[in-house]
């Protein structure tokens, strides 16, 4: 019986985690188009850097992205 309640509890926690993920995404999905574009471009930049195993500073690249979207 105790094992079943642990399994049931774990399933409920997993379902709650999915709700939490949606809550985390809410600020991004409701953000203005410019903000979503900046987030997407910075995410892509970081993904590419990780793929190349490049761990240098990216502050200048992020600043360039922001300036490009804002102008």
C-alpha positions as YAML, in Angstrom:
chain: A
units: angstrom
residues:
- id: 1
  name: UNK
  ca: [0.00, 0.00, 0.00]
- id: 2
  name: UNK
  ca: [2.74, 2.45, 0.93]
- id: 3
  name: UNK
  ca: [4.52, 1.83, -2.38]
- id: 4
  name: UNK
  ca: [1.33, 2.64, -4.30]
- id: 5
  name: UNK
  ca: [0.87, 5.91, -2.44]
- id: 6
  name: UNK
  ca: [4.48, 6.89, -3.26]
- id: 7
  name: UNK
  ca: [3.85, 6.20, -6.95]
- id: 8
  name: UNK
  ca: [0.61, 8.16, -6.85]
- id: 9
  name: UNK
  ca: [2.36, 11.03, -5.06]
- id: 10
  name: UNK
  ca: [5.17, 11.04, -7.66]
- id: 11
  name: UNK
  ca: [2.63, 11.20, -10.51]
- id: 12
  name: UNK
  ca: [0.89, 14.15, -8.88]
- id: 13
  name: UNK
  ca: [4.23, 15.91, -8.43]
- id: 14
  name: UNK
  ca: [5.06, 15.35, -12.10]
- id: 15
  name: UNK
  ca: [1.73, 16.85, -13.16]
- id: 16
  name: UNK
  ca: [2.35, 19.83, -10.87]
- id: 17
  name: UNK
  ca: [5.79, 20.29, -12.44]
- id: 18
  name: UNK
  ca: [4.16, 20.62, -15.88]
- id: 19
  name: UNK
  ca: [1.96, 23.39, -14.49]
- id: 20
  name: UNK
  ca: [5.05, 25.07, -13.05]
- id: 21
  name: UNK
  ca: [6.76, 24.95, -16.46]
- id: 22
  name: UNK
  ca: [3.83, 26.78, -18.00]
- id: 23
  name: UNK
  ca: [4.04, 29.38, -15.22]
- id: 24
  name: UNK
  ca: [7.74, 29.85, -15.94]
- id: 25
  name: UNK
  ca: [7.05, 30.33, -19.65]
- id: 26
  name: UNK
  ca: [4.22, 32.82, -19.04]
- id: 27
  name: UNK
  ca: [6.43, 35.95, -18.84]
- id: 28
  name: UNK
  ca: [8.10, 34.99, -22.12]
- id: 29
  name: UNK
  ca: [4.89, 34.16, -23.95]
- id: 30
  name: UNK
  ca: [3.22, 37.38, -22.80]
- id: 31
  name: UNK
  ca: [6.24, 39.61, -23.43]
- id: 32
  name: UNK
  ca: [6.29, 42.13, -26.26]
- id: 33
  name: UNK
  ca: [7.55, 40.88, -29.63]
- id: 34
  name: UNK
  ca: [10.90, 42.68, -29.24]
- id: 35
  name: UNK
  ca: [11.60, 40.97, -25.91]
- id: 36
  name: UNK
  ca: [10.72, 37.53, -27.29]
- id: 37
  name: UNK
  ca: [13.01, 38.18, -30.26]
- id: 38
  name: UNK
  ca: [15.91, 39.13, -27.95]
- id: 39
  name: UNK
  ca: [15.35, 36.04, -25.81]
- id: 40
  name: UNK
  ca: [15.27, 33.77, -28.87]
- id: 41
  name: UNK
  ca: [18.43, 35.30, -30.36]
- id: 42
  name: UNK
  ca: [20.38, 35.14, -27.07]
- id: 43
  name: UNK
  ca: [19.24, 31.54, -26.54]
- id: 44
  name: UNK
  ca: [20.41, 30.63, -30.04]
- id: 45
  name: UNK
  ca: [23.76, 32.39, -29.46]
- id: 46
  name: UNK
  ca: [24.32, 30.51, -26.22]
- id: 47
  name: UNK
  ca: [23.27, 27.19, -27.78]
- id: 48
  name: UNK
  ca: [25.76, 27.68, -30.63]
- id: 49
  name: UNK
  ca: [28.52, 28.58, -28.20]
- id: 50
  name: UNK
  ca: [27.87, 25.47, -26.11]
- id: 51
  name: UNK
  ca: [27.86, 23.31, -29.24]
- id: 52
  name: UNK
  ca: [31.32, 24.67, -30.12]
- id: 53
  name: UNK
  ca: [32.44, 24.43, -26.48]
- id: 54
  name: UNK
  ca: [33.23, 28.15, -26.54]
- id: 55
  name: UNK
  ca: [33.12, 29.43, -22.98]
- id: 56
  name: UNK
  ca: [34.34, 32.99, -23.46]
- id: 57
  name: UNK
  ca: [32.45, 36.14, -22.61]
- id: 58
  name: UNK
  ca: [29.31, 36.86, -24.61]
- id: 59
  name: UNK
  ca: [28.34, 40.21, -23.09]
- id: 60
  name: UNK
  ca: [29.29, 42.15, -26.22]
- id: 61
  name: UNK
  ca: [27.32, 39.74, -28.42]
- id: 62
  name: UNK
  ca: [24.24, 40.10, -26.21]
- id: 63
  name: UNK
  ca: [24.58, 43.88, -26.23]
- id: 64
  name: UNK
  ca: [24.79, 43.82, -30.04]
- id: 65
  name: UNK
  ca: [21.62, 41.70, -30.21]
- id: 66
  name: UNK
  ca: [19.73, 44.06, -27.92]
- id: 67
  name: UNK
  ca: [20.85, 47.16, -29.79]
- id: 68
  name: UNK
  ca: [19.89, 45.58, -33.12]
- id: 69
  name: UNK
  ca: [16.39, 44.68, -31.96]
- id: 70
  name: UNK
  ca: [15.74, 48.00, -30.21]
- id: 71
  name: UNK
  ca: [16.80, 50.10, -33.20]
...
